[in-house]
Amino acid sequence: GTINRHIAYLNAILNWGVQNDFISFNPFKGFKKKKESTYKIPVITQQELEKILEVAPEHLKWALLVEFYTGCRPGPSELFSLKWEDVNWEERTITIYGSKTKKLRKVYLQDAFFEMLKEKYKTRDCEYIISYKGKPVKSLKRSWATAKKKVGITKRLRLYDLRHAFATYLLAHGADLKAVSDMMGHHSTKMTADRYYQLVEDLKRKAVSKLPTLSSSV
């Protein structure tokens, strides 16, 4: 979890300080990880997203669609860095470089979105997929907040939650955990399973229900 991870970072820094004689002892030495409760990820519903798309300015609308259909991280780390050259038109995929993981990953594109992408490519005004008046976009926070306010959405919804929606909807509809994990750019399926714990548990229940009922009984 986040708390344990941050404490682990701090512990490593303090150990370095002790080893290099900057401090005499590490107050976190021997710290035991605490069990953290499973975080329930807020998921934007299809109805909420469609309402926002109806009032969103064109550049915001397009950015939201790209994030929702690719699962990329919002902002300069991934979404704003996507270029048209990253699209493989024959494979119907887009390659995303994860600045967080320092790795490339391939995401397959849903048919309807792929058609949108082709139409958008015809009128491109920039090498970047997300652009505004011929220039790459730097931020969407203000236009995102304005669009939510226009449709009366008051619950806490971040741009990052569209990335969560990508994984959530795929897993909820039975997508392979490893495939989703790879497209999300997670280090392991364990990370994906831990983050979307409840969904994965529901999928296990559904999977068991598909076992055949044998005629023999005890």
Disulfide bonds with the S-S distance in Angstrom:
none
